Amino acid sequence: MAENPMDSAEVLISPLLTRHGFRHAFFTREGGVSTGAYSSLNFSIAVGDAEANVVENVARAATTLGVSAERVYYLSQVHGRAALSLRGDESRAEVLTREGDAVMSSNGNCAVGVRIADCVPILLADSESGAVAAVHAGWRGLVAGVVEAGVEEVRRASGSSAGIAAAIGPHISVAAFEVSEDVAETLKACSPDPDVVDRSFGPKPHVDLARIARAKLEALGIPRSSIERVGGCTYLEPQRYFSFRRDGPRSGRHLAAIVAR
């Protein structure tokens, strides 16, 4: 994990993706212009923040990523598995209305991203073709197969020999992700690694979402050495991260984004 001191927005970077030459960022909540519950680097108007604030925050993210603000893309996320491939010259306003939870591009003039406030952001990068994808993996998305859909989209652009590296960003940790027995069993059933339910925290089960994501990536043929975990727990670190589970509907949203090489 590393911070980028060159920009006003605080970001976390993946040394793995950096070694492969990919510009990217996992933005924290610091370094923006939003106020109150959305302080300060919030990327969602839908949660109640002023549009002007979000526009400025996107502009700051664009500067960090080295692209135009009109080429910072993310979708209307619905906790499913739909994946969208972008040329990189689409209308940003139109892309924002499209539903999906994974977005891919091979165009080095745009950034593809996802917004999160507890769910797992995963940035994928193919070191051979330069294609990239951003994946929004909440627990429902993990069950639906969004990780598989994101990897499939990169491989469709890159060919079967794609050498994918993956960075798993800040999200709710196993210590904070308490769930019902039904949800725990559903998540365990979808995971190639069955040891993802932790019962050491109390009477209710907790689930390790990062462990599920990593297991899915490995099952798809991505070696463990090409998968990296970046950042901390959105729920337990309120000074650094937004959290829907902690703060409710008025929580802000982070951005995780990557640029093709």
C-alpha positions as CSV (number, residue, x, y, z in Angstrom):
1,M,0.0,0.0,0.0
2,A,1.2,3.5,-0.8
3,E,-0.1,7.0,-0.8
4,N,0.4,9.4,-3.7
5,P,1.7,12.7,-2.2
6,M,1.5,14.5,-5.6
7,D,-2.2,15.2,-5.5
8,S,-4.6,16.8,-3.0
9,A,-6.8,13.7,-3.1
10,E,-5.5,10.9,-0.9
11,V,-5.2,7.7,-2.8
12,L,-3.9,4.2,-2.2
13,I,-2.0,2.4,-5.0
14,S,-1.1,-1.2,-5.8
15,P,2.6,-1.8,-6.1
16,L,1.7,-4.8,-8.3
17,L,-0.3,-2.7,-10.8
18,T,2.3,0.0,-10.7
19,R,5.1,-2.4,-11.6
20,H,3.1,-3.5,-14.6
21,G,2.8,0.2,-15.7
22,F,-0.8,0.9,-15.0
23,R,-2.1,4.2,-13.7
24,H,-4.8,3.6,-11.1
25,A,-6.1,4.7,-7.7
26,F,-8.2,3.6,-4.8
27,F,-9.4,6.9,-3.5
28,T,-10.1,7.5,0.2
29,R,-12.6,10.0,1.5
30,E,-9.9,12.7,1.9
31,G,-9.0,15.5,-0.5
32,G,-12.4,16.6,-2.0
33,V,-14.8,19.5,-1.6
34,S,-18.0,17.8,-0.3
35,T,-19.1,18.6,3.2
36,G,-21.1,17.1,6.1
37,A,-21.8,13.4,5.8
38,Y,-20.1,13.4,2.4
39,S,-16.9,15.0,3.5
40,S,-14.9,15.2,1.5
41,L,-14.1,13.1,-1.7
42,N,-17.6,11.7,-2.5
43,F,-18.4,10.5,-6.0
44,S,-22.2,10.0,-5.9
45,I,-24.9,12.6,-6.4
46,A,-27.6,10.0,-5.7
47,V,-26.7,9.8,-2.0
48,G,-27.7,13.5,-1.6
49,D,-24.5,15.4,-2.2
50,A,-24.5,18.6,-4.4
51,E,-23.8,18.0,-8.0
52,A,-21.2,20.7,-8.2
53,N,-19.2,19.0,-5.4
54,V,-19.2,15.7,-7.2
55,V,-18.2,17.3,-10.5
56,E,-15.2,18.9,-8.7
57,N,-14.3,15.6,-7.0
58,V,-14.4,13.8,-10.4
59,A,-12.1,16.5,-11.8
60,R,-9.6,15.9,-9.0
61,A,-9.7,12.2,-9.6
62,A,-9.2,12.8,-13.4
63,T,-6.1,14.8,-12.6
64,T,-4.7,12.1,-10.4
65,L,-5.4,9.5,-13.1
66,G,-4.1,11.6,-16.0
67,V,-7.3,11.7,-18.1
68,S,-10.0,14.1,-18.9
69,A,-12.9,14.4,-16.4
70,E,-15.2,13.5,-19.3
71,R,-13.3,10.2,-19.6
72,V,-13.7,9.0,-16.0
73,Y,-16.4,6.3,-16.4
74,Y,-18.4,4.3,-14.0
75,L,-21.8,2.6,-14.2
76,S,-25.1,2.6,-12.3
77,Q,-24.3,-0.3,-10.0
78,V,-26.9,-2.9,-9.2
79,H,-25.1,-5.7,-7.4
80,G,-25.3,-8.0,-10.3
81,R,-22.8,-9.5,-12.8
82,A,-23.3,-7.4,-15.9
83,A,-20.1,-6.2,-17.5
84,L,-19.7,-3.4,-20.1
85,S,-16.9,-2.9,-22.5
86,L,-16.1,0.7,-23.5
87,R,-14.3,2.2,-26.5
88,G,-13.3,5.2,-24.4
89,D,-15.0,7.9,-26.5
90,E,-18.6,7.4,-25.2
91,S,-20.6,10.2,-23.6
92,R,-19.9,10.0,-19.9
93,A,-23.5,11.1,-19.1
94,E,-24.8,8.2,-21.1
95,V,-22.5,5.7,-19.5
96,L,-23.4,6.8,-16.0
97,T,-27.0,5.7,-16.7
98,R,-26.1,2.2,-17.8
99,E,-26.5,-0.6,-15.3
100,G,-23.7,-3.0,-14.5
101,D,-21.0,-3.9,-12.0
102,A,-17.9,-4.4,-14.1
103,V,-16.5,-2.1,-16.8
104,M,-13.6,-2.7,-19.2
105,S,-11.6,-0.7,-21.7
106,S,-8.4,-0.9,-23.8
107,N,-8.3,2.8,-24.4
108,G,-5.5,4.6,-22.5
109,N,-7.3,7.9,-22.7
110,C,-10.0,6.9,-20.3
111,A,-10.3,5.6,-16.7
112,V,-12.8,2.9,-15.9
113,G,-14.0,2.7,-12.3
114,V,-16.4,1.5,-9.6
115,R,-17.9,3.3,-6.6
116,I,-17.9,1.6,-3.2
117,A,-18.9,2.1,0.4
118,D,-18.2,-1.3,1.9
119,C,-18.3,-3.6,-1.2
120,V,-15.1,-5.0,-2.7
121,P,-13.5,-3.0,-5.5
122,I,-11.2,-5.0,-7.8
123,L,-9.0,-3.5,-10.5
124,L,-7.8,-5.9,-13.2
125,A,-5.0,-5.3,-15.7
126,D,-3.6,-7.5,-18.4
127,S,0.1,-7.0,-18.7
128,E,0.2,-8.3,-22.2
129,S,-2.5,-6.4,-24.0
130,G,-2.9,-3.4,-21.6
131,A,-6.6,-4.0,-21.2
132,V,-8.1,-3.2,-17.8
133,A,-11.4,-3.6,-15.9
134,A,-12.9,-2.4,-12.6
135,V,-15.2,-4.7,-10.7
136,H,-17.8,-3.8,-8.0
137,A,-18.2,-6.9,-5.8
138,G,-20.6,-6.7,-3.0
139,W,-21.7,-10.0,-1.4
140,R,-24.6,-10.3,-3.9
141,G,-22.2,-9.6,-6.8
142,L,-19.8,-12.3,-5.6
143,V,-22.6,-14.8,-5.5
144,A,-23.9,-13.6,-8.9
145,G,-20.5,-14.1,-10.5
146,V,-19.3,-10.5,-11.1
147,V,-15.6,-11.4,-10.5
148,E,-15.9,-14.1,-13.2
149,A,-17.7,-11.6,-15.5
150,G,-14.9,-9.0,-15.1
151,V,-12.1,-11.4,-15.8
152,E,-14.0,-12.8,-18.8
153,E,-14.4,-9.3,-20.2
154,V,-10.7,-8.6,-20.0
155,R,-9.9,-12.0,-21.6
156,R,-12.3,-11.3,-24.4
157,A,-10.3,-8.2,-25.3
158,S,-6.9,-9.8,-24.6
159,G,-7.2,-13.4,-25.8
160,S,-6.9,-16.6,-23.8
161,S,-3.3,-15.9,-22.9
162,A,-4.1,-12.8,-20.9
163,G,-1.7,-12.3,-18.0
164,I,-4.0,-10.6,-15.6
165,A,-2.9,-8.9,-12.3
166,A,-5.6,-8.0,-9.8
167,A,-5.7,-5.5,-6.9
168,I,-8.4,-5.9,-4.2
169,G,-9.1,-2.5,-2.7
170,P,-10.5,-1.2,0.6
171,H,-13.8,-2.7,1.8
172,I,-15.6,-4.0,4.8
173,S,-13.4,-6.4,6.7
174,V,-14.2,-9.8,8.1
175,A,-14.1,-8.3,11.6
176,A,-17.0,-5.9,10.7
177,F,-19.0,-8.0,8.2
178,E,-21.5,-9.8,10.4
179,V,-24.2,-11.6,8.5
180,S,-27.1,-14.0,9.0
181,E,-26.7,-17.7,8.8
182,D,-28.4,-17.8,5.4
183,V,-26.1,-15.2,3.9
184,A,-23.0,-16.9,5.4
185,E,-24.0,-20.2,3.9
186,T,-24.8,-18.6,0.5
187,L,-21.4,-17.0,0.4
188,K,-19.6,-20.1,1.5
189,A,-21.3,-22.1,-1.3
190,C,-20.2,-19.6,-4.0
191,S,-16.5,-19.6,-2.8
192,P,-13.9,-22.0,-4.2
193,D,-12.3,-21.6,-0.7
194,P,-14.8,-23.0,1.8
195,D,-13.0,-21.5,4.8
196,V,-14.5,-18.0,4.4
197,V,-16.9,-17.9,7.4
198,D,-15.4,-16.8,10.7
199,R,-17.3,-17.6,14.0
200,S,-14.7,-16.2,16.4
201,F,-16.2,-12.7,16.7
202,G,-19.5,-13.7,18.5
203,P,-22.7,-15.6,18.1
204,K,-23.3,-14.5,14.5
205,P,-21.1,-15.5,11.6
206,H,-18.7,-13.1,9.9
207,V,-17.6,-13.5,6.3
208,D,-14.2,-12.7,4.6
209,L,-15.2,-11.1,1.3
210,A,-11.6,-10.5,0.2
211,R,-10.9,-14.2,0.7
212,I,-13.8,-15.1,-1.6
213,A,-12.6,-12.7,-4.2
214,R,-9.1,-14.0,-4.1
215,A,-10.3,-17.6,-4.3
216,K,-12.4,-16.8,-7.3
217,L,-9.5,-15.1,-9.1
218,E,-7.2,-18.0,-8.4
219,A,-9.9,-20.4,-9.6
220,L,-10.0,-18.4,-12.9
221,G,-6.3,-19.1,-13.4
222,I,-4.8,-15.9,-11.9
223,P,-1.8,-16.9,-9.8
224,R,-1.7,-15.9,-6.1
225,S,1.5,-13.9,-6.8
226,S,-0.6,-11.7,-9.3
227,I,-3.2,-10.8,-6.7
228,E,-2.7,-8.0,-4.2
229,R,-4.7,-6.7,-1.3
230,V,-4.7,-2.9,-0.9
231,G,-6.1,-0.7,2.0
232,G,-8.0,-1.3,5.2
233,C,-11.5,-1.6,6.5
234,T,-14.2,0.9,5.3
235,Y,-16.3,0.2,8.4
236,L,-13.6,0.4,11.1
237,E,-11.7,3.5,9.8
238,P,-14.3,6.4,9.6
239,Q,-11.6,9.0,9.2
240,R,-10.4,7.5,6.0
241,Y,-13.4,5.6,4.5
242,F,-17.1,6.0,3.9
243,S,-19.2,3.0,5.0
244,F,-22.9,2.4,4.1
245,R,-23.2,-0.2,6.9
246,R,-21.8,2.2,9.5
247,D,-23.4,5.5,8.4
248,G,-26.5,4.6,6.5
249,P,-27.9,6.0,3.2
250,R,-26.2,9.4,3.7
251,S,-22.8,7.8,3.3
252,G,-20.5,8.9,0.5
253,R,-19.0,6.7,-2.2
254,H,-15.4,6.1,-3.0
255,L,-13.9,5.6,-6.4
256,A,-11.5,2.9,-7.5
257,A,-10.3,3.4,-11.1
258,I,-7.7,2.3,-13.6
259,V,-6.4,3.4,-17.0
260,A,-5.4,1.0,-19.8
261,R,-1.8,0.9,-20.9
